[in-house]
Amino acid sequence: MRTVTLLFVMQLCASYMLAQPNTEWPQLLRDPARTARTDASISPPFRARWFWLGPELTLRNHAADPSWPDDLESREGYSFPVPDTYPVTLARGIQPVVSDGRMYVGTMQGTVHGIDVSDGRTLWSYDMGDPVITTACADSDRVLFVDVYGDAVALDTKTGALAWQFTTDRSITTAPLLAGGMVYLANHSGTVYALDWQTGTIMWQRRLHAPVQGEMAATRLRLFVPAEDMIVYALDLQSGGLLAQQQVVGQSFRLTHPVVFGDHLWVTTCMIPSVGSEGIFDDVLDVSGSLEEEEQLTRQFLRGEGGFDGASPDWQHVFALDTLTLDTTFLIPNGPIEGVGFPLAGVGVTHDDQVVTWFRTRYPTLTHDHPAFGTAWPIDIAAIDPATGNCVVIDNGQYSNMFPGPETDNLYIFSTAGEYLWYRQPFRGTQVIHLPTSAHTLVMSRVRHEDGGNFAADIALYDTGAQLPKNALRPVEGKGCVVVIDGMALIPDVGGILAVESK
């Protein structure tokens, strides 16, 4: 009976993830399962199409459409013609959402906007009054934003007119989740709300034992809510009833998102050890003689065994929980990766149904074989075996030689578009790997020349760091993934949204 039930749940998960057409990216990480995966795809080389910089300014590339006025062709010595100060500020974790040809984004100034995705024109704006630092959710009729004071506002997608509003009793830093005719909110009081998507009527609410700061995920039957008591809760989508719970290791879920795929909920946490721990774990890799031995020694390290420097269960940070029971059946041998306070955002899901993440390893096969910043060994992208938790290498007989390479202080967040794995971090920009061949492209770099390096991306917004515009406000930290729809990729930046297309 259990096998039949698991197959049923997997089918429900799969139908949820594939339901959206390729023109849609209607919520955080695209779907309720938070897979950030689409069949839509664009291929290199790339160019800028438009750059939205607030309701009063959109730069449009003449090379993309001869009727447009702006020069957005990146080249040595050239910077995009932007103001000295960005007119708007986007939180770093913001992602644009797209439905029915319109893009929606909220700003830290408290204004939210509906934008024509074809040319970047602002169609309407609405003043929330307070900063918006989370990603919206939308369908063809309405879009919902939440602000840091716990207010939720649903707006007409065509006009921006108010449809309904709702106020919670605490701050919200978790993106709303849209599923099955309801929208789910969670706030810093630990209260989870289910609201009717059409009217905003409360269908149920449930108080957990700790605030919710990270993201939620869902199947057609269950809502998964990681709370700051480091317990993952499974709630019934229709009633809010508690179905299961599981304690995991970590200090917070902030800046992370769970992902539902297969029969697992893949959970990432902020590791407990403190800032400045980059060198920890290198002694494990120093003595490993094979990938198999490396995994064995890594598990010892993560259990606090083996006599390695700093060995502790507190370093565990990637978990595979059974979607029905939330039990853990294996320990994923993923040692410490990021050492200065930014956790892994979450796993990725590829076109061929592999769950991938970053591994610090002596035996890389995809990224490159150079030491990464903060460690004497490389950091690679590899899949996780869903039966054992072991690393499944992606080996096409050559390295992608990604540049800039992975760093222990700020790894990239994943999204998948067709056979391409996109990954992004705010400082080093946006890259893409064609998974069947390992071919790599540096898609976008904010600055061409910085830190003594030459970041020769297809699109470089500014020639040197001295030309970077100032931020109107200091952006809240986070990791926003690349959004891909048919013919276009949308890249969030602190000053706006860059639309990218194939040349």
C-alpha positions as CSV (number, residue, x, y, z in Angstrom):
1,M,0.0,0.0,0.0
2,R,2.8,2.4,0.8
3,T,4.4,1.9,-2.6
4,V,1.1,2.8,-4.3
5,T,0.7,5.8,-2.1
6,L,4.2,7.1,-2.9
7,L,3.6,6.7,-6.6
8,F,0.4,8.6,-6.3
9,V,2.1,11.5,-4.4
10,M,4.9,11.5,-7.0
11,Q,2.4,11.8,-9.8
12,L,0.7,14.6,-8.1
13,C,4.0,16.4,-7.6
14,A,4.9,15.9,-11.3
15,S,1.6,17.2,-12.5
16,Y,1.9,20.3,-10.3
17,M,5.3,21.1,-11.6
18,L,4.5,20.7,-15.3
19,A,1.1,22.4,-15.2
20,Q,2.3,25.9,-16.1
21,P,2.9,26.8,-19.8
22,N,6.4,28.0,-20.8
23,T,5.2,31.6,-21.0
24,E,4.4,31.6,-17.2
25,W,6.5,32.0,-14.1
26,P,3.7,32.9,-11.7
27,Q,5.4,32.7,-8.3
28,L,8.6,32.2,-6.4
29,L,10.7,29.5,-8.1
30,R,7.9,29.0,-10.6
31,D,5.7,26.4,-8.9
32,P,4.4,25.4,-5.5
33,A,7.1,22.6,-5.3
34,R,9.7,25.4,-5.8
35,T,11.6,23.5,-8.5
36,A,12.5,26.6,-10.5
37,R,12.3,24.4,-13.6
38,T,10.8,25.0,-17.0
39,D,10.9,23.6,-20.5
40,A,11.3,27.1,-21.9
41,S,14.9,27.8,-23.0
42,I,17.2,30.3,-24.7
43,S,20.7,29.6,-25.8
44,P,23.9,31.6,-26.0
45,P,25.2,34.0,-27.1
46,F,23.0,36.5,-25.3
47,R,22.2,40.2,-25.5
48,A,20.2,42.6,-23.4
49,R,16.7,43.2,-24.6
50,W,15.5,45.8,-22.1
51,F,16.5,47.0,-18.6
52,W,13.6,48.1,-16.3
53,L,14.8,50.7,-13.8
54,G,11.6,51.8,-12.3
55,P,8.2,53.1,-13.6
56,E,9.8,56.2,-15.2
57,L,12.8,54.5,-16.9
58,T,13.2,51.5,-19.2
59,L,16.2,51.2,-21.4
60,R,15.4,49.3,-24.7
61,N,18.1,47.9,-26.9
62,H,18.1,49.2,-30.5
63,A,19.8,46.0,-31.6
64,A,16.8,43.9,-30.3
65,D,14.3,46.2,-32.0
66,P,15.3,49.0,-34.5
67,S,12.5,51.2,-33.3
68,W,14.0,51.3,-29.8
69,P,16.4,54.1,-28.9
70,D,19.1,52.8,-26.5
71,D,22.5,51.3,-27.0
72,L,22.7,48.2,-24.7
73,E,25.4,46.4,-26.7
74,S,28.1,45.5,-24.2
75,R,31.7,46.1,-25.2
76,E,35.0,47.1,-23.8
77,G,35.0,50.6,-22.2
78,Y,31.2,51.0,-22.4
79,S,28.6,51.2,-19.6
80,F,24.8,51.2,-19.9
81,P,23.3,54.7,-19.7
82,V,21.8,54.6,-16.3
83,P,21.4,57.4,-13.6
84,D,24.0,57.9,-11.0
85,T,21.6,56.6,-8.4
86,Y,19.1,53.8,-9.1
87,P,15.6,55.1,-8.9
88,V,14.3,52.0,-7.2
89,T,15.8,49.4,-4.9
90,L,15.0,45.7,-5.1
91,A,15.7,43.3,-2.3
92,R,18.4,40.8,-3.4
93,G,16.1,37.8,-3.0
94,I,13.3,39.3,-5.2
95,Q,12.4,37.4,-8.4
96,P,10.0,38.8,-11.0
97,V,6.9,36.8,-11.7
98,V,5.2,36.5,-15.1
99,S,1.7,35.6,-16.0
100,D,-0.3,36.4,-19.2
101,G,2.4,38.6,-20.8
102,R,2.8,40.8,-17.7
103,M,5.7,40.9,-15.2
104,Y,5.2,41.9,-11.6
105,V,7.8,43.2,-9.1
106,G,7.8,45.0,-5.8
107,T,10.4,47.5,-4.4
108,M,11.8,48.4,-1.1
109,Q,10.3,51.9,-1.6
110,G,7.0,50.2,-1.2
111,T,5.7,50.5,-4.7
112,V,4.7,47.5,-6.8
113,H,4.4,47.4,-10.6
114,G,2.8,45.6,-13.5
115,I,5.1,45.6,-16.5
116,D,4.7,44.5,-20.2
117,V,7.2,41.7,-20.5
118,S,7.7,42.2,-24.2
119,D,9.2,45.7,-23.9
120,G,9.6,46.6,-20.2
121,R,6.9,49.3,-20.2
122,T,5.4,50.0,-16.8
123,L,1.6,49.4,-17.2
124,W,0.6,50.5,-13.7
125,S,2.0,51.1,-10.2
126,Y,0.5,50.7,-6.7
127,D,1.8,52.2,-3.5
128,M,1.9,49.5,-0.7
129,G,3.2,52.1,1.7
130,D,5.8,49.8,3.2
131,P,8.8,47.9,1.8
132,V,8.3,44.8,-0.3
133,I,11.1,42.3,0.0
134,T,9.4,39.1,-1.1
135,T,8.4,37.7,-4.5
136,A,4.8,38.1,-5.6
137,C,2.4,35.4,-7.0
138,A,0.0,35.9,-9.8
139,D,-2.4,34.4,-12.3
140,S,-4.1,36.1,-15.3
141,D,-6.6,38.0,-13.2
142,R,-4.8,39.1,-10.0
143,V,-1.4,39.5,-8.4
144,L,-0.6,39.4,-4.7
145,F,2.1,41.2,-2.9
146,V,3.0,41.3,0.8
147,D,5.1,43.9,2.7
148,V,7.4,43.7,5.7
149,Y,4.6,44.7,8.1
150,G,2.4,41.8,7.2
151,D,0.0,43.4,4.8
152,A,-1.2,41.4,1.7
153,V,-2.7,43.2,-1.2
154,A,-4.3,41.5,-4.3
155,L,-4.5,43.7,-7.4
156,D,-6.2,43.5,-10.7
157,T,-3.4,42.4,-13.2
158,K,-4.7,44.6,-16.0
159,T,-5.3,47.9,-14.1
160,G,-3.5,47.6,-10.7
161,A,-6.9,48.3,-9.0
162,L,-7.3,46.8,-5.5
163,A,-9.2,43.5,-5.5
164,W,-8.9,42.7,-1.8
165,Q,-6.5,43.1,1.1
166,F,-5.6,41.3,4.3
167,T,-3.4,42.1,7.3
168,T,-1.6,39.7,9.5
169,D,-0.2,40.5,13.0
170,R,3.6,40.3,12.2
171,S,6.2,40.9,9.6
172,I,6.3,38.7,6.5
173,T,9.5,37.8,4.8
174,T,8.2,34.6,3.2
175,A,6.9,34.6,-0.3
176,P,3.2,33.8,-0.7
177,L,2.5,30.4,-2.2
178,L,-0.4,30.0,-4.7
179,A,-1.9,26.5,-5.0
180,G,-5.3,25.0,-5.6
181,G,-7.4,28.2,-5.5
182,M,-5.9,29.4,-2.3
183,V,-2.9,31.5,-1.3
184,Y,-0.8,30.7,1.7
185,L,1.0,33.2,3.9
186,A,3.3,32.7,6.9
187,N,4.7,35.4,9.2
188,H,7.1,36.1,12.1
189,S,4.5,35.1,14.7
190,G,4.6,31.6,13.3
191,T,1.0,31.9,11.9
192,V,0.2,30.2,8.6
193,Y,-2.9,31.5,6.8
194,A,-4.8,30.0,3.9
195,L,-6.8,32.6,2.0
196,D,-9.3,32.2,-0.8
197,W,-7.6,33.5,-3.9
198,Q,-10.7,35.1,-5.3
199,T,-11.9,37.0,-2.2
200,G,-9.1,37.0,0.5
201,T,-11.4,35.2,2.9
202,I,-9.6,33.2,5.6
203,M,-10.2,29.5,5.0
204,W,-8.0,28.4,8.0
205,Q,-5.1,29.6,10.0
206,R,-2.6,27.7,12.2
207,R,-0.1,28.9,14.8
208,L,3.3,27.2,14.8
209,H,5.7,27.3,17.7
210,A,8.2,29.7,16.1
211,P,8.5,32.4,13.4
212,V,8.6,31.5,9.7
213,Q,11.4,33.4,7.9
214,G,12.4,31.0,5.1
215,E,10.2,29.8,2.2
216,M,7.4,27.2,2.0
217,A,6.7,24.5,-0.6
218,A,3.7,22.4,-1.4
219,T,2.3,19.3,-3.2
220,R,-1.4,19.1,-4.2
221,L,-2.1,17.7,-0.7
222,R,0.5,19.1,1.7
223,L,2.0,22.5,2.7
224,F,5.6,22.2,4.0
225,V,6.5,25.0,6.4
226,P,10.1,25.2,7.9
227,A,9.9,27.3,11.1
228,E,12.6,28.9,13.2
229,D,12.5,26.2,15.9
230,M,14.2,24.2,13.1
231,I,11.2,22.0,12.7
232,V,9.7,21.3,9.3
233,Y,5.9,21.1,9.5
234,A,3.7,19.3,7.0
235,L,0.1,20.8,7.0
236,D,-2.9,19.6,5.2
237,L,-3.5,22.1,2.4
238,Q,-7.3,22.1,2.8
239,S,-7.7,22.1,6.6
240,G,-4.3,23.2,8.1
241,G,-4.2,20.0,10.1
242,L,-0.8,18.9,11.3
243,L,0.2,15.8,9.4
244,A,3.9,15.4,10.3
245,Q,6.9,17.3,11.7
246,Q,10.6,16.8,11.8
247,Q,13.5,18.4,13.6
248,V,16.5,19.2,11.5
249,V,20.0,20.7,12.3
250,G,20.7,24.3,11.7
251,Q,20.4,27.8,13.1
252,S,17.8,29.2,10.7
253,F,15.9,28.7,7.4
254,R,16.5,32.4,6.4
255,L,17.5,32.8,2.8
256,T,16.7,29.2,2.0
257,H,13.9,27.4,0.2
258,P,12.7,23.7,0.4
259,V,12.1,21.8,-2.8
260,V,9.6,19.0,-3.4
261,F,10.8,16.4,-6.0
262,G,10.2,12.7,-6.2
263,D,9.2,11.4,-2.9
264,H,11.5,13.8,-1.0
265,L,11.3,17.2,0.5
266,W,14.8,18.6,0.0
267,V,15.5,21.0,2.8
268,T,18.5,23.4,3.3
269,T,19.4,25.2,6.5
270,C,21.9,27.8,7.6
271,M,24.7,25.8,9.3
272,I,25.2,26.4,13.0
273,P,29.0,27.2,13.1
274,S,30.0,30.8,12.8
275,V,31.2,33.2,10.1
276,G,34.8,32.6,9.0
277,S,34.9,28.9,8.8
278,E,36.0,28.4,5.2
279,G,39.0,26.2,6.0
280,I,37.1,23.7,8.1
281,F,36.7,20.3,6.3
282,D,39.7,20.6,4.1
283,D,41.5,17.9,6.3
284,V,38.8,15.4,5.3
285,L,39.5,16.0,1.6
286,D,43.2,16.0,2.1
287,V,43.2,12.3,3.1
288,S,40.5,10.9,0.9
289,G,41.7,8.5,-1.8
290,S,38.6,8.2,-3.9
291,L,35.1,9.7,-4.2
292,E,33.7,6.7,-2.3
293,E,36.2,7.2,0.6
294,E,35.5,10.9,0.5
295,E,31.8,10.3,1.1
296,Q,32.5,7.8,3.9
297,L,34.9,10.3,5.6
298,T,32.4,13.2,5.1
299,R,29.7,11.2,6.8
300,Q,32.0,10.6,9.8
301,F,32.8,14.3,9.9
302,L,29.1,15.1,9.9
303,R,28.5,12.7,12.8
304,G,31.3,14.3,14.8
305,E,33.5,11.3,14.3
306,G,36.9,10.5,12.7
307,G,39.0,13.0,14.7
308,F,38.8,15.7,12.1
309,D,39.2,19.4,13.0
310,G,35.7,20.8,13.8
311,A,33.9,17.5,13.1
312,S,30.3,17.9,14.3
313,P,26.7,17.1,13.4
314,D,26.1,20.9,13.5
315,W,27.6,21.0,10.0
316,Q,24.7,19.1,8.5
317,H,22.8,21.4,6.2
318,V,21.1,19.5,3.3
319,F,18.3,17.0,4.2
320,A,16.1,14.7,2.2
321,L,12.8,14.2,4.1
322,D,10.1,11.7,3.1
323,T,7.1,13.7,1.9
324,L,4.7,11.5,3.8
325,T,6.4,11.0,7.1
326,L,9.2,13.7,7.0
327,D,11.6,11.0,8.2
328,T,15.2,11.1,7.1
329,T,16.5,7.8,5.7
330,F,20.1,8.8,4.8
331,L,22.8,11.4,5.7
332,I,23.8,13.4,2.6
333,P,27.6,13.6,2.6
334,N,27.8,17.3,1.9
335,G,30.4,19.0,4.0
336,P,30.7,22.7,4.9
337,I,30.6,24.9,1.8
338,E,29.8,28.5,2.7
339,G,31.7,30.0,5.5
340,V,30.6,33.7,5.9
341,G,27.0,33.5,6.7
342,F,25.2,32.9,3.4
343,P,23.7,29.4,3.3
344,L,23.0,27.3,0.2
345,A,19.7,28.7,-1.2
346,G,18.4,25.3,-2.0
347,V,18.8,22.4,-4.5
348,G,18.1,22.6,-8.2
349,V,16.1,20.2,-10.4
350,T,17.5,19.5,-13.9
351,H,15.8,18.6,-17.2
352,D,16.6,14.9,-16.7
353,D,15.1,14.7,-13.2
354,Q,18.3,15.0,-11.2
355,V,18.4,16.9,-7.9
356,V,21.7,18.9,-7.9
357,T,23.6,21.0,-5.4
358,W,27.1,22.3,-4.7
359,F,29.7,19.9,-3.2
360,R,33.2,20.7,-1.9
361,T,35.2,17.8,-3.3
362,R,38.6,16.5,-4.2
363,Y,37.1,14.9,-7.3
364,P,35.2,17.5,-9.4
365,T,33.8,16.6,-12.9
366,L,31.7,19.6,-14.0
367,T,32.9,23.0,-12.7
368,H,36.7,22.9,-12.8
369,D,39.6,21.4,-10.9
370,H,40.9,24.6,-9.3
371,P,40.8,25.4,-5.6
372,A,37.8,27.6,-4.8
373,F,38.0,30.8,-2.8
374,G,38.1,29.9,0.9
375,T,39.3,26.2,0.4
376,A,42.2,24.3,-1.0
377,W,39.8,22.2,-3.0
378,P,37.3,22.7,-5.8
379,I,33.5,23.2,-5.4
380,D,31.5,21.2,-7.9
381,I,27.9,20.8,-9.0
382,A,26.7,17.2,-8.7
383,A,23.4,15.3,-8.3
384,I,22.2,13.6,-5.2
385,D,21.2,9.9,-5.4
386,P,17.6,9.9,-4.1
387,A,18.1,6.3,-2.7
388,T,21.4,6.8,-0.8
389,G,22.2,10.5,-0.6
390,N,25.5,9.8,-2.4
391,C,27.0,12.2,-5.0
392,V,26.2,11.4,-8.6
393,V,28.7,13.1,-10.8
394,I,27.9,14.9,-14.0
395,D,30.8,14.0,-16.2
396,N,30.9,14.8,-19.9
397,G,34.6,14.2,-20.2
398,Q,35.5,17.9,-19.8
399,Y,35.1,20.7,-17.3
400,S,32.8,23.6,-17.9
401,N,35.6,25.9,-16.5
402,M,33.0,28.2,-15.2
403,F,34.2,31.7,-14.4
404,P,33.9,33.3,-12.0
405,G,34.2,30.0,-10.1
406,P,32.2,29.0,-7.0
407,E,33.3,30.6,-3.8
408,T,32.8,29.6,-0.2
409,D,31.3,33.0,0.7
410,N,28.4,33.2,-1.7
411,L,27.3,30.3,-3.9
412,Y,24.9,30.6,-6.8
413,I,21.2,29.9,-6.7
414,F,19.9,27.5,-9.4
415,S,17.1,27.5,-12.0
416,T,16.7,25.2,-15.0
417,A,15.5,26.0,-18.5
418,G,15.4,23.1,-20.8
419,E,18.9,21.5,-20.9
420,Y,20.5,24.6,-19.4
421,L,21.3,25.0,-15.7
422,W,21.3,28.7,-14.8
423,Y,22.9,30.0,-11.7
424,R,23.2,33.4,-10.2
425,Q,24.6,35.4,-7.3
426,P,24.3,39.2,-7.0
427,F,28.1,40.0,-6.8
428,R,29.5,37.7,-9.5
429,G,26.6,37.7,-11.9
430,T,24.7,35.1,-13.9
431,Q,26.1,32.0,-15.6
432,V,24.7,29.0,-17.5
433,I,25.9,25.4,-18.2
434,H,24.5,23.2,-21.0
435,L,24.3,20.0,-18.9
436,P,24.6,17.5,-21.8
437,T,27.9,19.0,-23.0
438,S,29.3,21.1,-20.0
439,A,29.5,24.1,-22.3
440,H,29.6,27.2,-20.2
441,T,28.6,30.9,-20.7
442,L,29.1,33.9,-18.5
443,V,25.7,35.5,-19.3
444,M,25.8,38.7,-17.2
445,S,28.3,40.5,-15.1
446,R,27.4,43.7,-13.3
447,V,31.0,45.0,-13.9
448,R,33.5,44.1,-16.6
449,H,36.6,45.0,-14.7
450,E,36.6,44.5,-10.9
451,D,38.9,43.1,-8.2
452,G,41.7,42.9,-10.8
453,G,39.6,40.6,-12.9
454,N,38.2,40.8,-16.4
455,F,34.6,39.5,-16.4
456,A,34.0,39.2,-20.1
457,A,30.3,38.3,-20.0
458,D,28.0,38.5,-23.0
459,I,26.3,41.3,-21.1
460,A,28.4,43.6,-18.8
461,L,26.3,46.5,-17.4
462,Y,29.2,48.7,-16.3
463,D,32.8,48.9,-17.5
464,T,34.4,49.4,-14.0
465,G,33.2,49.3,-10.4
466,A,33.7,53.1,-10.2
467,Q,30.7,53.5,-12.6
468,L,28.3,51.5,-10.5
469,P,25.2,53.6,-9.6
470,K,24.5,54.1,-5.9
471,N,21.5,52.3,-4.4
472,A,18.6,54.5,-3.3
473,L,18.3,52.2,-0.3
474,R,20.5,49.5,1.2
475,P,19.1,46.2,-0.3
476,V,18.0,43.4,1.9
477,E,20.2,40.3,1.3
478,G,18.9,37.3,-0.5
479,K,19.3,35.2,-3.6
480,G,17.0,35.7,-6.6
481,C,17.1,33.1,-9.3
482,V,17.0,33.7,-13.1
483,V,13.4,33.5,-14.4
484,V,13.2,32.0,-17.9
485,I,10.1,32.1,-20.2
486,D,9.8,31.5,-23.9
487,G,12.4,33.6,-25.7
488,M,13.6,35.5,-22.6
489,A,15.4,35.3,-19.3
490,L,14.7,37.9,-16.6
491,I,17.6,38.7,-14.3
492,P,16.9,40.6,-11.1
493,D,19.4,43.3,-10.1
494,V,19.3,45.6,-7.1
495,G,18.3,48.5,-9.4
496,G,15.9,46.8,-11.7
497,I,15.1,43.8,-13.9
498,L,17.3,43.0,-17.0
499,A,15.6,41.1,-19.8
500,V,18.0,38.9,-21.8
501,E,17.5,37.2,-25.2
502,S,19.5,35.1,-27.6
503,K,21.3,37.1,-30.3
